[in-house]
Amino acid sequence: MQENNEIVDIDIARYFRANLLTCRQAISPMDFKKFMALKNNGERVAFVLSYAEAHCLPLEVEDYQLKDMTRALRLKESGNKYFGRGIFFKALESYSSAIIIAPREGVLGSP
């Protein structure tokens, strides 16, 4: 179970790293200093979106299987175990991941 989560985390990390590197290469050192001085995430997002390269980035992780009932049920069960042990943050994390990857039909917990 933990291994599947780690694989997904690695895939997502690669996605964000590749996008970060693409944006970083487009920003000059002088502009990057301006970026670092921005006060909030809204300003940072607006700054990055002012570069054409940001609009060419993929919006989805390649080869990432979004909907998988088997994995969703495993994550739900993992959440139940965390909840039973009083580890509520990890339980919420597992439940949230389960909801994200669960297909619309065959909703978790319903017949």
FENNORNOR-V406795 format. One line per field, one symbol per residue. burial: 1 if it has 24 or more other ideal C-beta (glycine too) atoms within 12 Angstrom, else 0. A space follows every 10 residues. Layout:
burial=???
//
This chain:
burial=0000000100 0000000010 0010011000 0000100000 0000001100 0000000000 0000000000 1111110110 0100000000 0001101110 1100000100 0
//
